[in-house]
Amino acid sequence: MKIKILVAFIVFLLPASTLFSQTKKYVAEKGDSYITYKITHPLHEVEAKSKNDYCVILADTAKKEIKEVAVQVDVTSFDSGNSNRDSHAMEVVNAITYPDAQFTSTSVVPQGDSLEVNGKLTFHGITRHISLEVFPSWMQDKLIVNGKFDISLTAFKIKRPSLFLIPINDKCEFTLKQVFDL
């Protein structure tokens, strides 16, 4: 009798417990998620936002672990509130030839309350290794991920625009917020 109970436990309960620790794919919610960039010139700063990104993660919700990340954003979807400036930005990044920027993680490393997400960013036809610092907030039915990273425009062979013969800073700062329904 004890053997039958043990077999029943192994057959029925053990597989059920593994269901709660499976890695699943989650796609970020369009209306709540966004990516912004900020460029700086000695005379002013410009910030633009895109809500037209596609972010997918592989996560184990039971363990509250993000395993992999992939993001794609249409570079023409960034809006600074000034259509002339946005048109010029699209010329600078050659958006007709390179309409998308893509990121694919190679590792996700816990760093206390944050994660270091390392991977490859392809932007302006150039692929470079970058690291993002992200802060996941796990809730019962949602995961909100906030993050930030910087890139060098010249590393991606982008000619920096000038204002009054002074080019913008080489550093372009990105922030992101991605919301996932679990």
N, C-alpha and C positions, 0 to 999 in steps of 0.2 A: 504494500500500500504506500509506503514512504517513497519507493522508487517511482510510482505512478505520479505522485504529487510533485516530486522533483522534476520529472520529465515534463509534466504539464507546465511547471514554472519556467523551465528553459524554453519550451516550444512557444508558449504564449506571452509571457511577460518580458523575456529578454529582447525579442524583436521589437516589441512595443517601446521599450526604453531607447532603442537606437533610433527610432523615428524622430525623437525630440532633439537629437544631436546631428541631424543631417544638414549638410550645406545646401542652401537653396539660392536661386537667382532672384534678385530684386531689382526693379527698375524705378528710378527716381520719379516722383510726381512732377509733372510739367508745371503746373500753376504755382507751386510753392518753391521750386528749385531754381537756382540761378548761379551764374558766374559773372564776376565783375573784373575789369582791369582798371588800373590807375597808372597814368603816365604823368611825369612831373617836368615842368619847365621852370626856370628861375622866376618867371612872371606869373605862372598859374599852374593849376593841376586840372587834369581831365579824368573823369571817371565815366565808364560806360558799362552797361549791364546787358547780359543776354539771358533770356528765359527759354532759349531754344537750344538747350543742350540735351544730350542723351547719356545718362549715367547708369551703369549696371554694376552691381556688386554681387559677389558670392559671399554669403554670410551664414554663420551658424548662430541662430538666434538663441538657442539654449545656452550656448557658451558665451554669447555676446562677443563674437569674433568676426571681423571682416577678413576674408581670405584673399580676395582679388577685387580689382577695380578696373573699369574701362569707361572712358568718357570721350564723347565726340561733340564738338560744338561748331556750328555754322558761324564763321567769322563775320559774315555780313549781318548777323543778327544783333550785334552789339549796338546799343543805343545810348548816346551821350546826352541826348536832348537837343543836339544841334546837327541837323541833317547834312549841312555843308562839311562840318568837321568829320562826321562819320563817313561821308563819301571820300574825303581825302585819306582817311585812315584805311579804307578799303583799297585805295590806289597804292598806298605805302606797303601794305602786306600782300599786294598782288592777289586779291581775293578771287579774281576770275580764274587764275591758274591754280590757286591753292585755297579752295573755298572752305575747307574744314581743318580744324586742329584736333588731334587725337592723342589720348594718353592711355597707356596700358601699363598696369603695375607689374613689377617683377618681384616685389616683396612688400609685405605689410608687417611692420615691426612695432609691437607695443612699447610705449615710452611713458609709463605711468598712466595719467588720464588722457594722453593723446596717442596717436599712431604716427609713425614715420612711414609714409607710403613712397616707395621708390619705384621708378619706372621710366618708360620712354615716352617723351613728348615729341610728336611730329607736328611742326608748325612752319609755314612758309617753305615747305619742301625739304626741311632739314629735321633730322631726328637727333635728339640729345637726351641724355640721362638727367632726370631731375628728381628732387625729393620734395614731398609735400608734408606739411604738418597738419594733421586733421584731428578734430575733437568730436568723437561720436557721443551722442546722447541717446541711450537706449531707453525706450518707454515700452509699455505693455504692447501697444499695437503700432508703434512708429519708431523709426530710427532717424535722427537728424544728425547730419554730418556737416560741420563747419570746418573750413580749412583755408590755408594760405600758402602761396609760393611765389617766388620771383623768378624772372628770366632776364637774360641779357639780350637785348634786341640785336646787337651786333653778332652774338653767337648764332643767331638764326638768320644772319645775313640780311637784316632789315636796315635800310638806310634811314637813320633817324631824321625826322622832319625838324625844320628850324623855324623859329619865330624871331624876327629881327636879327637874323644871322646867327642866332644861338640855338644849337640843337637841343632837343629834349634829352633828359637823362637817359642813360643806357638801360637802367633798371625799369622793368615793367612789373608792377605788383598785381597779383591776382588773388581774389578771395572767392570762396564758393560756399554755397549752402545747398545741400541735397537732402530731400525729404523722402523717406521710403515708408510705404505702408507694409507692415509685417504680417 
